Amino acid sequence: MSVFSRDADGTVRHVYSAHPRMADDLDERGIDLLCPVWHLLDLTPRGRGDWNAALDYPPRPARSG
């Protein structure tokens, strides 16, 4: 995630960046803490279960037919 701002004269400035993996020892994506959707799912009766967003996902199986 990156955040930019634009000055009155049109100059674009980079003000913040966070890599999806905020630390080498994290298995989950750290920036997901900034997304309120996960907090809402955690409040539902079934929640999100044991699912957490990942940095990569296994490929989908090929469709037949």
Stockholm file with secondary structure:
# STOCKHOLM 1.0

chainA/1-65         MSVFSRDADGTVRHVYSAHPRMADDLDERGIDLLCPVWHLLDLTPRGRGDWNAALDYPPRPARSG
#=GR chainA/1-65 SS CEEEEECTTSCEEEEEECCSSSSTTCSSCGGGGGCHHHHHHHHSSSTTTTCCCCSCCCCCCCCCC
#=GC SS_cons        CEEEEECTTSCEEEEEECCSSSSTTCSSCGGGGGCHHHHHHHHSSSTTTTCCCCSCCCCCCCCCC
//
